Amino acid sequence: MIPVYSVSQVRAVEAQEISKRGSETLMRAAASELAAAAEAMLAQHATPTEALVVGLIGPGNNGGDGLYALTELATRGYQTLALQCTETGHSEALKAYASAAGTVKSLAEGESALSSAALVIDAIYGIGYRTGAQLPKLPAGTRVLACDVPSGLDCETGSADDDVLLAERTVTFGGMKTGLISQDAPLVTGEIQVATLDFDFSSVTPETHLVDENSAQELLNEHRSWRDAGRHKYERGVLGLIAGSALYPGAAQLTARAAVACGVGLLRTHVPEEVQPLLSLAAPETVPLDDDQITEALSLARKHLHGRGAKISAWAIGPGIDSRTPPHRSHCQRLRQPPAGSD
């Protein structure tokens, strides 16, 4: 599970780390992670000299991270160019980049180079972005590596401006931020890589947690056996689905597809006649229940028994049902009624 923190929490921990290790040390560590991600994205190029890496550089520490990353890439043989998007820049990082024979131009002077860039490193604002700030327009198809946060994205709320720089990958520092997983963020961040930089969050309670691929696999391994694949369909559970209506046919289709994707052994469905052809196309694995079967199955469900031929072990009832449209209302009422002879 990946812990997710608010911007204020990350800022507080970052301040503690700076006081212990110094801002220059942290900045160079972040830049190394950024440079490594850039190299991974440029792996298809035969040699570094074939790839031009352009950095969009802002005024603060985010711009410093980008300059130090360009410095590392330049020393490894990559063609690099730093485009200053503001009048000022991080002085120490500019000196380091100059010592590696790096080229610095204003955005206006070097904007034409963006069209020939193999990769653009977006190091303009990071978590310090404020809505409405002017951002450069990139040529269509530009591959972008975002430094900490894509410029144009509010890292607190996840809201993005219309001209946000769309990233193919984002390397975020310290910890995952709430604004990287909410609202517009999943559409603009691309693949997110968390570079923890050994930040100490031990005294901080995360805002939430994000299930990563490894965690999901662990959960599946914990609750599912390797024998599942060889089990008979009735051993893997039979789901009865009552859903959809003439008004909301898509609800039945989406629910059926979700059930099949979850690995249910068999899906038995009861939908309005006009929805059945659509459902058969969306999820051909489903087996319909006719009126007699659904009546029997619902009645016996109250007694925890299986209907003949149905063998339904769980029910999903309700998605997209229009209460004004039979037969669903009558069947749902039947399910709520106590079985004959009960108290």
C-alpha positions as CSV (number, residue, x, y, z in Angstrom):
1,M,0.0,0.0,0.0
2,I,1.3,3.4,-0.9
3,P,0.7,6.1,1.8
4,V,-0.7,9.4,0.4
5,Y,0.0,12.7,2.1
6,S,-1.3,16.2,1.8
7,V,0.9,18.9,0.4
8,S,1.2,20.5,3.9
9,Q,2.3,17.2,5.4
10,V,5.0,16.8,2.7
11,R,6.2,20.3,3.1
12,A,6.6,19.8,6.9
13,V,8.6,16.6,6.5
14,E,10.6,18.2,3.7
15,A,11.5,21.1,6.0
16,Q,12.7,18.6,8.6
17,E,14.8,16.8,6.1
18,I,16.4,20.0,4.8
19,S,17.3,21.0,8.4
20,K,19.1,17.6,8.8
21,R,20.6,17.1,5.4
22,G,20.6,20.5,3.7
23,S,18.7,21.6,0.6
24,E,21.6,21.0,-1.8
25,T,21.9,17.4,-0.8
26,L,18.2,16.7,-1.2
27,M,18.1,18.6,-4.5
28,R,20.9,16.5,-6.0
29,A,19.3,13.3,-4.7
30,A,16.0,14.3,-6.4
31,A,17.8,15.2,-9.6
32,S,19.5,11.8,-9.7
33,E,16.1,10.1,-9.5
34,L,14.8,12.4,-12.3
35,A,17.9,11.8,-14.5
36,A,17.5,8.0,-14.1
37,A,13.8,8.2,-15.1
38,A,14.8,10.3,-18.1
39,E,17.4,7.7,-19.2
40,A,14.8,4.9,-18.8
41,M,12.4,6.8,-21.1
42,L,15.2,7.3,-23.7
43,A,16.3,3.7,-23.6
44,Q,15.2,3.1,-27.3
45,H,17.9,5.5,-28.5
46,A,21.1,3.7,-29.6
47,T,23.4,6.3,-28.1
48,P,22.9,9.3,-25.8
49,T,24.1,11.7,-28.4
50,E,21.1,10.9,-30.6
51,A,18.7,12.3,-27.9
52,L,18.1,15.9,-27.2
53,V,16.7,16.5,-23.7
54,V,15.1,19.9,-23.1
55,G,14.5,21.1,-19.6
56,L,11.7,23.7,-18.9
57,I,13.2,25.5,-15.9
58,G,11.3,27.5,-13.3
59,P,12.5,29.9,-10.7
60,G,12.7,27.8,-7.5
61,N,13.8,24.4,-6.2
62,N,11.8,22.6,-8.8
63,G,13.9,24.4,-11.5
64,G,17.0,23.5,-9.5
65,D,16.0,19.8,-9.6
66,G,15.6,20.0,-13.4
67,L,19.0,21.8,-13.8
68,Y,20.9,19.3,-11.7
69,A,19.2,16.5,-13.7
70,L,20.3,18.1,-17.0
71,T,23.8,18.3,-15.5
72,E,23.9,14.6,-14.8
73,L,22.5,13.8,-18.3
74,A,25.0,16.1,-20.0
75,T,27.9,14.4,-18.2
76,R,26.6,11.1,-19.5
77,G,26.8,12.3,-23.1
78,Y,23.2,13.5,-23.8
79,Q,22.5,16.6,-25.7
80,T,20.8,19.0,-23.3
81,L,19.2,22.4,-23.4
82,A,17.8,24.4,-20.5
83,L,15.0,26.9,-21.3
84,Q,14.4,29.4,-18.6
85,C,10.7,30.0,-18.3
86,T,11.1,32.9,-15.8
87,E,13.6,35.7,-15.4
88,T,15.3,34.1,-12.4
89,G,16.7,30.6,-11.7
90,H,18.4,28.6,-9.0
91,S,21.9,30.1,-8.9
92,E,23.9,27.1,-7.7
93,A,22.1,24.7,-10.1
94,L,22.8,27.1,-12.9
95,K,26.5,27.1,-12.0
96,A,26.6,23.3,-11.9
97,Y,24.9,23.1,-15.3
98,A,27.3,25.6,-16.8
99,S,30.3,23.6,-15.5
100,A,29.0,20.6,-17.5
101,A,29.0,22.8,-20.6
102,G,25.2,23.1,-20.6
103,T,23.4,25.6,-22.7
104,V,20.9,27.9,-21.2
105,K,18.4,30.0,-23.2
106,S,15.3,31.9,-22.5
107,L,12.1,30.2,-23.5
108,A,11.5,32.7,-26.3
109,E,15.0,32.1,-27.7
110,G,14.9,28.3,-27.7
111,E,11.3,27.4,-28.0
112,S,11.8,26.1,-31.5
113,A,14.0,23.3,-30.1
114,L,11.0,21.7,-28.4
115,S,9.9,20.2,-31.7
116,S,13.1,18.2,-32.0
117,A,13.4,17.2,-28.4
118,A,13.4,13.4,-27.6
119,L,12.2,14.3,-24.1
120,V,11.1,17.4,-22.3
121,I,11.7,17.7,-18.5
122,D,9.0,19.8,-16.9
123,A,10.7,21.5,-14.0
124,I,8.8,24.8,-13.9
125,Y,6.7,24.9,-10.8
126,G,6.2,21.6,-8.9
127,I,4.0,21.8,-5.8
128,G,4.3,25.6,-5.9
129,Y,2.1,26.0,-9.0
130,R,-0.6,28.5,-8.7
131,T,-3.7,28.4,-11.0
132,G,-3.5,30.8,-13.9
133,A,0.3,31.0,-14.3
134,Q,1.4,31.2,-17.9
135,L,2.7,27.9,-19.3
136,P,4.5,27.1,-22.6
137,K,2.6,25.2,-25.3
138,L,4.3,22.0,-26.4
139,P,4.2,20.5,-29.9
140,A,1.7,17.6,-30.2
141,G,3.2,14.3,-29.2
142,T,5.9,15.7,-27.0
143,R,7.2,13.2,-24.4
144,V,7.2,14.9,-21.0
145,L,8.8,13.9,-17.8
146,A,7.3,15.9,-14.9
147,C,9.5,16.9,-12.0
148,D,7.5,16.2,-8.8
149,V,4.2,17.5,-10.2
150,P,3.1,18.4,-13.8
151,S,3.0,22.2,-14.3
152,G,-0.6,23.3,-14.4
153,L,-1.8,20.8,-11.8
154,D,-2.9,21.9,-8.3
155,C,-1.2,19.3,-6.1
156,E,-3.5,20.0,-3.2
157,T,-6.8,19.5,-5.0
158,G,-6.0,17.6,-8.2
159,S,-7.6,20.3,-10.4
160,A,-5.7,21.0,-13.6
161,D,-5.6,24.1,-15.8
162,D,-6.6,23.7,-19.5
163,D,-3.0,24.3,-20.6
164,V,-1.5,21.8,-18.1
165,L,1.7,20.0,-19.4
166,L,0.5,16.5,-20.0
167,A,3.2,14.1,-18.6
168,E,4.1,10.6,-19.8
169,R,5.7,10.0,-16.4
170,T,5.9,11.9,-13.2
171,V,8.7,11.5,-10.6
172,T,7.3,12.8,-7.4
173,F,9.6,13.4,-4.4
174,G,9.2,12.5,-0.7
175,G,5.8,10.8,-0.9
176,M,2.6,10.5,-2.9
177,K,0.5,13.6,-2.7
178,T,-3.3,13.7,-2.6
179,G,-3.5,16.0,-5.6
180,L,-1.7,13.4,-7.8
181,I,-4.5,10.9,-7.5
182,S,-7.7,13.0,-7.4
183,Q,-9.9,14.9,-9.9
184,D,-8.0,15.6,-13.1
185,A,-4.6,14.2,-11.9
186,P,-4.9,10.7,-13.3
187,L,-5.4,12.2,-16.8
188,V,-2.3,14.4,-16.7
189,T,0.4,12.7,-14.6
190,G,1.0,9.6,-16.7
191,E,2.9,6.8,-14.8
192,I,3.8,8.0,-11.3
193,Q,7.1,7.1,-9.7
194,V,7.6,7.9,-6.0
195,A,11.2,8.8,-5.1
196,T,11.0,8.7,-1.3
197,L,14.5,10.2,-0.8
198,D,14.4,8.5,2.6
199,F,12.0,11.1,4.0
200,D,10.9,10.2,7.5
201,F,7.1,10.1,7.7
202,S,7.0,7.9,10.8
203,S,5.2,10.6,12.9
204,V,2.7,11.5,10.1
205,T,-0.6,9.9,9.6
206,P,-1.3,9.5,5.8
207,E,-4.5,11.1,4.4
208,T,-5.2,7.8,2.7
209,H,-3.6,4.8,1.0
210,L,-3.3,3.8,-2.6
211,V,-3.4,0.1,-3.6
212,D,-0.4,-0.6,-5.8
213,E,0.1,-3.6,-8.1
214,N,2.2,-5.5,-5.5
215,S,-0.4,-5.0,-2.8
216,A,-3.2,-6.1,-5.0
217,Q,-1.3,-9.2,-5.9
218,E,-0.6,-10.0,-2.3
219,L,-4.3,-9.7,-1.5
220,L,-5.2,-12.0,-4.4
221,N,-2.6,-14.5,-3.3
222,E,-3.9,-14.4,0.3
223,H,-7.5,-15.0,-0.6
224,R,-7.3,-17.1,-3.7
225,S,-5.8,-20.4,-4.3
226,W,-3.8,-21.6,-7.4
227,R,-6.5,-24.3,-7.5
228,D,-9.1,-21.8,-8.5
229,A,-8.3,-22.0,-12.2
230,G,-9.1,-25.7,-12.2
231,R,-12.2,-25.6,-10.2
232,H,-15.7,-26.3,-11.7
233,K,-17.7,-23.2,-12.3
234,Y,-20.1,-24.0,-9.5
235,E,-17.2,-24.2,-7.1
236,R,-16.2,-20.7,-7.9
237,G,-19.6,-19.2,-7.2
238,V,-22.7,-18.4,-9.2
239,L,-24.0,-14.8,-9.2
240,G,-27.6,-14.0,-9.9
241,L,-28.1,-10.6,-11.5
242,I,-31.3,-8.6,-11.7
243,A,-30.5,-5.3,-13.5
244,G,-31.3,-2.9,-16.2
245,S,-34.4,-1.4,-17.8
246,A,-35.5,0.1,-21.1
247,L,-34.4,3.4,-19.6
248,Y,-31.1,2.2,-18.2
249,P,-29.9,-0.7,-20.4
250,G,-26.2,0.1,-19.9
251,A,-26.4,-0.6,-16.1
252,A,-27.0,-4.3,-16.8
253,Q,-24.2,-4.5,-19.3
254,L,-21.6,-2.8,-17.1
255,T,-22.6,-4.9,-14.0
256,A,-22.4,-8.1,-16.0
257,R,-19.0,-7.3,-17.5
258,A,-17.7,-6.4,-14.0
259,A,-18.9,-9.7,-12.6
260,V,-17.3,-11.7,-15.3
261,A,-14.1,-9.8,-15.0
262,C,-14.0,-10.6,-11.2
263,G,-13.8,-14.3,-12.0
264,V,-17.3,-15.4,-10.9
265,G,-17.8,-19.1,-11.9
266,L,-21.2,-18.5,-13.6
267,L,-23.4,-15.5,-14.1
268,R,-27.2,-16.0,-14.3
269,T,-29.1,-12.9,-15.4
270,H,-32.7,-11.7,-15.5
271,V,-33.1,-8.5,-17.5
272,P,-36.0,-6.9,-19.5
273,E,-36.6,-8.5,-22.9
274,E,-35.4,-5.4,-24.8
275,V,-32.1,-5.4,-22.8
276,Q,-31.3,-9.1,-23.3
277,P,-29.8,-8.7,-26.9
278,L,-27.5,-5.9,-25.7
279,L,-26.4,-8.0,-22.7
280,S,-25.6,-11.0,-24.8
281,L,-23.3,-8.8,-26.9
282,A,-21.6,-7.2,-23.9
283,A,-21.2,-10.4,-21.8
284,P,-21.8,-13.5,-23.9
285,E,-20.7,-15.7,-21.0
286,T,-24.0,-14.9,-19.1
287,V,-26.8,-17.4,-18.9
288,P,-30.3,-16.0,-18.7
289,L,-33.0,-17.0,-16.2
290,D,-36.5,-17.2,-17.5
291,D,-39.5,-16.0,-15.5
292,D,-40.1,-19.4,-13.9
293,Q,-36.5,-19.9,-12.9
294,I,-36.1,-16.4,-11.4
295,T,-39.4,-16.8,-9.5
296,E,-38.2,-20.1,-8.0
297,A,-34.7,-18.9,-7.3
298,L,-35.8,-15.7,-5.5
299,S,-38.3,-17.7,-3.4
300,L,-35.8,-20.3,-2.4
301,A,-33.1,-17.6,-1.7
302,R,-35.1,-16.7,1.4
303,K,-34.7,-20.3,2.6
304,H,-30.9,-20.3,1.7
305,L,-31.6,-23.1,-0.9
306,H,-30.6,-23.4,-4.5
307,G,-33.2,-23.4,-7.2
308,R,-33.2,-26.2,-9.7
309,G,-30.6,-25.5,-12.4
310,A,-29.8,-22.1,-10.9
311,K,-27.5,-22.9,-7.9
312,I,-27.1,-19.2,-7.2
313,S,-24.9,-18.5,-4.2
314,A,-25.1,-14.7,-4.2
315,W,-27.3,-11.9,-5.7
316,A,-26.7,-8.5,-7.3
317,I,-30.0,-6.7,-7.5
318,G,-30.8,-3.2,-8.5
319,P,-28.4,-1.5,-11.0
320,G,-30.4,0.4,-13.5
321,I,-33.8,-0.9,-12.5
322,D,-36.6,1.4,-13.2
323,S,-39.2,0.8,-10.5
324,R,-42.0,1.7,-13.0
325,T,-41.1,-1.1,-15.3
326,P,-42.1,-4.8,-14.6
327,P,-41.1,-7.5,-14.0
328,H,-38.3,-6.3,-11.7
329,R,-40.5,-4.6,-9.2
330,S,-42.6,-7.7,-8.6
331,H,-39.6,-10.0,-8.3
332,C,-37.9,-7.7,-5.9
333,Q,-41.0,-7.6,-3.8
334,R,-41.2,-11.4,-3.9
335,L,-37.6,-11.5,-2.5
336,R,-38.5,-9.2,0.4
337,Q,-41.5,-11.3,1.3
338,P,-41.0,-14.0,3.9
339,P,-41.3,-17.6,2.6
340,A,-44.6,-19.4,3.0
341,G,-45.1,-20.9,6.4
342,S,-42.6,-18.7,8.2
343,D,-43.4,-16.6,11.2
